Amino acid sequence: TIIHGGVPQFVLYFYHPNTSPTYGSGYSSPKFNSNHKTKSDYSLIISNVDVGDSAVYYCKTWDSSVSEYVFGQGTKLNVIDFPLTPPVLTLLSSSAEALKESKATLVFNGHSVTDGVWSSPTEKQQDKTFKMSSYLTIESSDWMDNADFSCEVSVGSKFTKKSISVSQC
């Protein structure tokens, strides 16, 4: 099932004893297909993606513990039709008042996959860019020790990295 333009659409149904998926209206093989590695590990395969395939894709499965169907968290697919540019990364540090409270929060306007970093969902902007923010909270003593903190962002093969420390603020 996908959410495309706010309306759920049925793409396909595939159960491991079947030899091929059952398709929803407007969806067919070879563009859309599915396979499975085990009875509970399935994959949706979309071939030759284009901008029109951009959507949030959901998997539905039977949960016997509650005797009902449940949906996964969804996978967001963004397909672009313009050249990628290196990501822009802005680092903002905590205020002096926040440092007095024994916590420092660094705001990364970009993307980080380090444990302990909270990131907002990616938002597509009208100017064909994407925006997301990441926050790292550390002990103010770590910040005041003049340690270097870095943030790395990659989009496709494009990469940006910036570092910040208290001496730069």
Phi, psi and omega in degrees: 000139176235154171252107182236112182070025177087355182248122178294139178229136178279121181266299181201161175234128178220126179237137191307327178289340181284152180273339179208159181288159169260132188255148172281166181302127179089359180239140182201169173278151006271355182300314180245131179209174180211152172216176179215146176265325177221183179291348181234007182239095183249155176229141170263131181243124177244118182265147176050059183297150174223175185306324180295345178275355179297123182185178171257123182258131182241146174254137178243137179218161178274128176253102184292340180291335178239002178054050176201164175281144177228152179255149172286182183285347180092149176237120181273125177247119175247117177252128182250154179239034180219159182293143176283139174245158178301143180292151176263134184230124179240129178254130177237132182260172179290159175280163178299325179296319180293324180295332178292339181271014177070014176225142175236133178244125176259133180254120179252112175276080184178220185221138176218144180247017180286138176304143179087000178260129176264132179235141176283162174297153177287135179240127176279130182264162181296335181273019178067027172249170177239148183229137172206155178235144176234145182234133176238121178255129181229166174291139181298332178296324176295320179293316183290340176287004177065031175291151175271135174241138181232155178231133180241138179229133174228142175226111186059234180266001180272142188218139174223140177222135174225150177238157178213149174214167183300329180293342180269356184259000000 
